[in-house]
Amino acid sequence: MARQNFGGFGGGGNMQQLMRQAQKMQQQLQETQEKLESAEYEASAGGGMVSVKVSGKPEVTAISINPQVVDPEDVEMLQDLIQAAVNEALRKNDEAKEAAMSRVAPGMGGLF
């Protein structure tokens, strides 16, 4: 009986090599994910009057507000500055995650 070759996977050696590559990629992805989760990203708004730090999980880990920006008559401005800083820190987190994952698994960055 003739032996069939399914796209180069007919021999056990090719399949074993493919499995080793997949395991290596999985390990690299896990290591990259751990590094990303332990990283911290910081952004500010209002010329540095409000700054926010987020972890790679992402969770807000710190908010710093310069007392000069606290105006009881204009709470909306403070809220806007906080929101802008949080969103920028989260965007930095997303960009770092996409860049790191695309280095480990090119073409799959959008899946993470």
N, C-alpha and C positions, 0 to 999 in steps of 0.2 A: 504494500500500500504506500502511495506517495505521501511524503511529509509536506504539509502545507506551511507556508510562511505568511503570517498575517502582518503585513506592513513592517517587516523587520523584527517582529516579536516572536518568530517561530522558535528561535533558540533560547535556552534558559539563560545564557550569558547576558544577552541584551536586556532581558526582563530584570535580572538581578542588578544590572548597572542602572537601569531606570529606577528601580526601587531604592537603591543607594542614593541616587540624586534626589529623589523625592524626600527621603528621610533627612538628607542634608539641608534641603530647602526648608523643610518643616522646622528643623532645629534653628536655622537662621531666622526664620519668621518669629519663632518663640523668643529668641534672644532680643531681636529688634523690638518686639512688642514690650518686653520687660524694660528695656532701656527707655522707650517712649513713655511708659507709664511712670517711670521714676523722674522724668524730666520736668522742668518747670518753665513756664512761658510767662513773660511779663509784658504788659502794654500800658500806655498811659493816654490820657486825654486832657484837653484844656491846658496844653503846654506843660504837662507834668503835674498839674494840680490834683489829679486823681490817677492812681495807678492800681493795677490789679494783677495778681499772680494766679495762674491756674496750673494745676498738675496735668500730667499726661492722661489722667483717667477719664475725662477731664472734670476737675472739681476746683472751685475757687478756693485758694489757700490763703490769700491775703488781699485786703483792700486798704489802700493808704489814701487819706484825704488831707490835703493841705488846709489848715484852718482858715486861710485867707479866702477860700472858695465857699465857705459855709456862710450863706446869707439867708436868714430866716424868711426874708421877703421873696426869695427866688429859689425855692426848693426844687422846682422843675429843672433848672439848669444843672444842679448837682445830680439829680436823677439821670439826666441826659448824659452827663460826663461819666457817671458810673456805668451806665448801659454801654456807651461807646467803648470804654476801656475793657469791659468784660468781653464784648463781642470781638474786639481786636485780639485779645489774648487767646480766645477760643479759635479764631481764624489762624493765628500763628501755630497753635497746637495742631489743627487740621493739616496745615501745609507741611509741617515737620513730619507728621505721620504719613502723609501721601508720598513725600520725597523718600523717606526711609524705606517704606514698603516697596516702592517702585525699584529701588536699588536691589532689594532682595529678590523680588518676584516681578521683573519687568512686564508691563502690560496688565498687571493685576492690581495695581495700586488702588483703583476705584472700588475694588471688592472689599477693602478693609475699612 
